[in-house]
Each structure stands twice: as structure tokens, then as C-alpha cells.
């Protein structure tokens, strides 16, 4: 009798245990399902792609920021193209990209295109020569005269007896636009901007091409984004001030400009999220490696 009752008790306990496990399993599955659902719907629009077009100066920084952002948001792919500031401004105005980039201030006409400007960094423009060049310092006036063709030989400013080869950027380049404006190499006539750049200047497409040409030609001079300098070229002092991030930041270095990202109309959640990342502490830490932060 006792044995029979004991068997009933054991059978009952086993049944209760199994039922408990089944119920528990269902609860775990339901919890996981709910968790997955919440994760998938937490940011439903943070997926897809973002296209960025514009300045070749901004491109390296924009790419580094895009890579860091995509590492945290793997469902978003960001494509960055550097084809020039003017082209980037036009692209965002025409709606052919999500974000346009510029390394110069917008022109008067461009400011009427209802674009929103987001300054992400401040950059200096370095005046560069070949490392073998003995010149280490130039005044703004001398630089202007060199690029306008009024100073033609290095010996006129204490250098070697060789004709100066001027290397400049293509028309539409934000770096060129900012450089020529700050050095007064351009002038506005009848509502049009006229450049007085030396007629036989070598025109290079992109900062990299300027650097390569100056690095390969002992008598060359050019200009490039401060953040892209390397040991193949030499940045000269301007008015006795070194081309460094600190000197741009404290206002001592005379040639600097903003890095701008441009949007048009209401920004979707993907674009807002990326722009917020750029001005966050993490994004500005990336900026600070080679440029001046804006926050």
C-alpha cells in the first residue's frame, strides 16, 4: 500500500516538474522573441545607405567618420566620394546625394538654395614646397605674388635661381576657392568671380595630386589641406607662423577654412543619427587627430 502511494507521489512530482519546464521554456522563448522584436523595431529606419559627395579635402575625414559610425551601426552603408566642393554643393541641391561636403564657405548664390550647413571641423591650408627647397618662410604678400605670377623666380625671395612652378587645384575646388579668396588672388567683377592665378600654373585634380607634383619637382610650390601633409613635402611658415593645428586654433596661422556637411530639406533619421555622431565626443575625437574640433 505504501509502495503504491509512493509511486503515485513520484509520478505526480515528475509530471509537475515537466510541466514547469515546458512553461518556463515558453516564457524564455516569448522573452527572446519580444527582445528580438524590440531590437528590430527600436530604430526601424537606421538601415540602408547614405551617399556623401563633395570636397576632396573633406573626403578623408568623412570616410574615417563613416567607417567609425558604420562599425557601430552595421545596417547602414555610407559611400563617400570626393569630386570637389562645387560639385558636392550642386549634388545636394539637385538631390543626387544625401549629404554634400564643402571645404569653403558657400557663395552668395549657393546660399539661396535652401541648404543647411553643418560645420564639422576647421582646417588649415598649408603652403607646400619640395623638401630640398631652402625657403622656410613666406609672407602672405609673397605667396599672393607667386601665385599671380608677379614673383617668377625663387632667387627673388632668397632661394635658388630657378623659375617657380606653381601647382594649383582645379576650378570648383573648395581648397582653391578658399585659398584664392584668403590670399586675394580672386576679385569679383560685375557679379562674377575672376581668378588671377598664373596662366601657366600646373592644374592638379585633388589634394593628393598637388602633393605628388610638389614632392616630385624641386622648384614647385602648391597648397594642400593641413590634415593631409606628409614627409614628402614641406610646409613653409606663413608670416613667420608654422602651419599647425594649434596655430590655426589660436588664430595665429592666417590660412584656414571650415569643413562643411550640407543637407537639404528635412533630414531623415539615418542622416540625423550620422550628423549627431560626428558632433558627439566620439566623433570629435576623430576630428581632433588632424583638424580643429567645433565642439
Buried (B, 14 or more C-beta within 10 A) or exposed (E): EEEEEEEEEEEEEEEEEEEEEEEEEEEEEEEEEEEEEEEEEEBEEBBEEBBBBBBBBBBBBBBBBBEBBBEEBEEBEBEBBBBBBBBBBBBBBEEEBBBBBBBBBBBEEBEEBEBBBBEBBBBBBBBBBBEEBEBEBBBBEBBBBBBBBEBEEBEBBEBEEBEBBBBBBBEBBBBBBBBBBBBEBBEEEEEEEEBBBBEEBBBBEBBBBBBBBBBEBBBBBBBBBBBBBEEEBBBBBBBEBBBBBEBBBEEBBBBBBBBBBBBBEEBBEBBBBBBEBBBEEEBBEBBEEBBBBBE
